[in-house]
Amino acid sequence: MSRAFNRWKSRRTTPGRSGSGDFFHVIHPFHPLAGQELERASGPPQESHRRVFFHTADGRLSSIPLTFTDLVEPDPFVVVSEGRAWMGIKDLLRLAQFVDELDRERRENV
């Protein structure tokens, strides 16, 4: 997965509604705001905050998961797999465990 946007440079030269002047792009392919440039409504991104806040077109404060934006480094697995696989080993192991639990529940309820 290549990064379509440079996270350090914005195409804008003036602040927007919130006045921060710090813009980001929604990069998650299935999010309704995918591809849109939005202005942050709060300070710099912090790993301890898992969401980034912005104002919607009608002025409401909203948030989006930080990982859905170009404000964080992409997952190395996703970069190396170049979009061929979206699930890493941890995700696959979690999925296998979930399927096992469902199978156990199904057998108990028969």
Order of alpha helices (4+ residues) and beta strands (2+ residues): beta-beta-beta-beta-alpha-alpha
